[in-house]
Amino acid sequence: MIHSTPFDNALLAHIRASAHKLGFSQIGVTGVDLSSAEPGLLAWLAQGFHGEMHYMASHGLKRARPAELVPGTVSVITARMDYLPRDTLDDWQANELQGLQRPGEGVVSLYARGRDYHKVLRSRLQKLADAIASEVGPLGYRVFTDSAPVLEAELATRSGQGWRGKHTLVLNRDAGSMFFLGEIYVDLALPSTPAVQGHCGNCTACIDVCPTRAILSAQRLDARRCISYLTIEHAGSIPLELRPLIGNRIYGCDDCQLVCPWNKYAQRATLPDFDARAGLAGQDLCTLLDWSEAQFLQRTEGGPIRRIGHARWLRNVALALGNALRVTIDADQAQRMRAALQSRLTHDSEVVREQVLWALEQSPEHQPEA
């Protein structure tokens, strides 16, 4: 156990003050012994719950061994940054849930509507590390934000950022779960900040609402069924049985967070980086399917959506259009949707073409009579 000294406490106060100026909401510190988390990680990988995210397994147990990933690491500084857009309405959860009931509109996960968080957090974690070095002198460190084999949620919970919700995300009593996490591995011994008690109780709202039943039980997630995984990480065709369940979600899924009671305390971002870009939230699916690759690259520049590429974007939008066709009763709207889909029948990607054909088959005129 690392015992704190007046110097340690003064340094931690300096780190927190510097972090606050950089837009971070909370700072925590933990040690590097994550051995108790290794069995759970190995079991999750052995069950194949990581799907095609091969990077989850490629580094072995380095993910749970910070001092092996970055030799010399003694402490891990964790940082939390709220990301709700600054103009978010008070009833934002209800508003977002209503968007899922408008099948002709595409739904993009809240975190992805602004600037790519990887870039925002990485640059600010670097500045925070520089601020620490200015106090202590030469510092061995490395910054991370969802960018390397790091047990991010485990480090966050151990350092008091919150507790692990049943949906596996970190929950904070004062901020819900609508925040990003980042870490600085340092060769500096710092006093650990205490972990906090969990407060989910008997609530199962996140488990009950999951459209694809990806949350198998408390803190047990099969990523292969998760809509965020399917629309972002998964490159091929989306399994047939899951397609109708995805609805109009075209990039990510927030359902488990939208129904979480703790997210009534979610905080708005202090930075403009996470303000929603025009043309993403609530956009007409036909319009989105019409984006050329050049338009896709231009409209997603600097944002997280760009990483999936144009073809995967079209796959997701075509799937959502198929789901919309199944429930659309307006003949003119349905014809517009079919025309938009037909325009992509000759796309270079076999995955896109297959998804478009499936979507067209969802039109009532293609359904067998009862």
N, C-alpha and C positions, 0 to 999 in steps of 0.2 A: 504493500500500500504506500502511495506517495503522500507524504505529509506536507501540508501547506505551510508556507512561511510568509511573513509580511511582504517579502519581495514577490512571492508567487501571487498573493492576493492583489497586490498593486498591479502586477503585470496582467492578470486576468481582467481587472477593471479597465485597464488600458485597451486590451483586446476587444472588450465589449463596447467601449466607447467608439473605437475605430470602426468596428463592424456596424454599429448603428448609423454612423455617418455614411457608410457605403450601401445602406439600404437593407442590411440584414436585421431580422427581427429578434433572433436569439442565438447565443453562443453556448456551447457545451464542451466538455472535455472528458475523454475517457482513455483508459489504458489500451494495451494492444493484445491482451489475452482474451481471445474470442473462442477458446477451445470448446466451451460448452455449446457453441452454436454449430460446431462441425457436424455432429451426427444428423441434425435436422437438414443441413445443406446437402449432405451426401444422400440422404433418403429422398429428398425432393428431386435431385438429379437422377437417382436410380429409377424412380418412377416415370421418368421422361416428361415431367410436368413443364420443363423448360422449352419443349418443342424444338423449333429450328434455331433457337438462340444458343448455338454451339459455343459461343464465347463464355457462356455461363459455366461450362464444364472444362474448357480448354486450359484454364489456369490452375486446375486442381484446387487444393486447399489454400492457395495463396489469397483467395478471396477472404478467408477467415484468419489469415495470418499477416497482418499489416507489416510486421518487421521482416517478413520474407519478400513481400512485394516491394517495399522500399527499405532496404537495409539501413539500420541505424535509427529507425522510428521508435520513439519511446512513448509518445502521446499522440492522440488524434483530437484535433479541434473540429467540432461539428458546427455547421452554420445553417440557419433556417431563413428562408426568404419568402414572404407572402406573395401570391401572384394574382389574386383577383384583380381585374382591371379597375382602375381608379374610379370609373363612373358606374360601377356595379350597383344595381338597385338593391334595396333592402330585402325584397322578396325574390332574390335571384334564383333560389332553389326551385321555387314554384314556376318561375319564368322559364327556366331551363327544361323542366319536366314537360311544360306545355309545348316546347319546341319538338319534343319527341312525338307529339300527337299531330304534327303537321307533316305528313309523309312526303309532300312535294318539295320540302326544304332539306338541305343537308345540315347535319349537326356535327360540328367540330368541337372536340374537347376544349374546355375553357383554357387550359394551360397552353394550348397550341395556337391561339388566335393572335398572339403578339410576336415579339422577337424570340429567337431560339434561346431558351434558358441556359443551355450549355455555355453559350458565348457570354451571356450576361454574368452568370455566377463565376465562371472561370476567371474572367478579367478582374472581378471584384475580390475574389479569394486571393488572387495574386497581389492585389493592392493591400489586402489585409496582412498577408505574409510579409510584405515589405514594411508595413507599419510595425509588426512584431520585431523584425530584424533591426529596425531603427532604435528599438529599446534595448535589445539584448546582444546586438552585434551579429556576426556571421551565424547564419541559421541554415541547417539542413532541413529541407522540406520538399513536399510535392503536393499540389492541389488536385482535387478530384471533384467532378460533379457528374455522376452517372456516366463516367467515361472510362472506367477501368474495373478490374475485378475487386470491387469493394463491397462489403456487406453494409450498405448504406443505412438501411433501416435498423439493423442491429446496433451499429455505432450510435445512431441517433437516440435510440431508446436507452442505451447504457449511459449516455451522457445527459439524460434528462430532457431531451427535446419533446418527449411525449411517450405514449405507450403504443404498442402494436395493436391496431384494431383488428376485428375479425376478418376484414377484407385485406389484411396484411399491410395496409398503409399505416403510417405513423399518425397518431391523433394527439392533439394538444388541447388542453382545456380552454385555452384562451384564443385558439386560432383554428380549431377543427383540423382538417387535413389539406387545405388548399394552399400548400406551400412547397417550395423546392428545398432540397437538401444538398449541401456540399461539405467537403472535408479538406482539412490540411493535415497531412502527416508530418510531424515535426520530430527532430532529434532532441527536443527539449522536454525535461520532466516537469509536468504541470499537475496541480491537484485536480483530481477528477470531480466533476459536478455530479450530484446524486441523481439516480434514476427516479422516476415517478411511478406511482401506482396506476394500474389500469382502471378505466371507468366505463367499460362497455356494459357491464352487468349482464342481464339476461336479454338485452336487445339483439335481435337478429335481422334488423332491417336491411343491412347490406347483403346478407346471404339470400334473403327472401326476394329481393328485387332483381338480382343478377339475371339478365335475359337468357343467358346461355348456361346457367348453373355452373359457372367456372369456379365459384367459391364453394368447395366441397364441404367444408366445415370451418369452424373458427380457425383462422390463420393457416388455412390449407387451400392453396390456389392452384388449379390446373391451368397454366397459361395457354395451353393449346385450345381452350374453349373461351378464353378472355377476348372480348371484342377489341380491346386495345392492342393485344398481340396480333389478332387476325388482320386488323386494318393497317397495322404499322410494321410489325416485325416479319410477318408471314409473307413470303414472296409469291407463292404459287396460287393455285385455285383454292378458294375457301370451301371447306366441306359442305356438301349439299344440305345436310340436316341442320346446319347452323345458319345458313343464309337468311331464311325468313326471320330468324330471331334477332338479326342485326338491325333490322328496321332501316332508319334513315341516318344511322351513325356512320359517317364517312371517314373519320379520323379520330380514333380513340373512343372512350366511353367514360362518362362521369356518373353513371347511375348509382353506384354504391356510395358515392360521396354526396349526391344530391339528396338522398334519403337519410343520411346520417344526422342524428339530432345535434351532434357536436358542431356541425358546420354552420349552425346559426351564429356561431362565434367567429367564423372565418373572417380574416382581415383583408382589406384592400391593399394592393401593392403601393409602396411609396415611390416607385420608379415608373416613368412613362413607358418603359420597354415592354411592359406586359399589357398595355392598352390594346384592345381588339382592333385589328386591321379591318378596314371596310371591305365588304365583299366576301367574307368568310362565314360569319354567323348568320343563319337564317337565309342563306342564298338559295335561289331556285336551282334544283338539281339539273335541269336541262341546260341552264347557263353554265354550270360547272363542268358538265360533260363536254361542252363545246370548246372549252379552253384548249388552245393549241399548246404544244410543248413550250414554245417561247413564252406564251402568256402564263403558263403554269410557273415557269422559272422566274418570270418577272414579278408575279403576284405573291410568290412565296419566298422571295429573296430575303435572306437573313432570318427566316422563320424555321421552325422545326419541321413543318410539313414537307419542305423541299427534299428532305432526306429520303423519302419513300420513292421519289421519282414520278414522272408523268404517267407511266403505264399502270403502276399500282394505284395511283390516284383515280385513273379512269375505271379500273376494276372496281374500286370501292363505290364510286358514284353510280356505275352501271348496276351494281348489286342493289343499291338503295332505290334506284328507279324501278327495278323489277318488283321490289317490295311495295313501292308506291302504286305501280300499275295494278297490283292485286286488289287494292282497296279504293282506287279512284273511280268515282261514278260519273264524273263530268266527261262526256264524250270528247269534247274539244281538247281538254287537258290530257286525256289519255292518248289521243292522236298525236299531240305534241311530244309526249314522252316517247312514243313508239318511233317517231321520226328522228328524235335525238339519238336514240339507241341505234337505229338503222344506219345512221351516219358513221358509226364506229364499227360496223360489221367487217370492214376490210383493214382494221388496224393491224400493224405489224406483229403485235404480241398475241400469241395463241391464247394466253390467259385472258386477255381483254376480250378477244372474240368469243371465247367460250362463255364468259360472264355475260356478255351482251345477248347472246342467243338464249341463255337461261332467263335473263330479264324479260326478253320479248315473250317467252313462253308463259310468263306470269300474267299476261293480259287475259281478262276473262274469256275472250273469244277463243283462247287456246286451252281453256280448262275443260275437262270432260264433264258432261252433264251427269247430275246425280241419278 
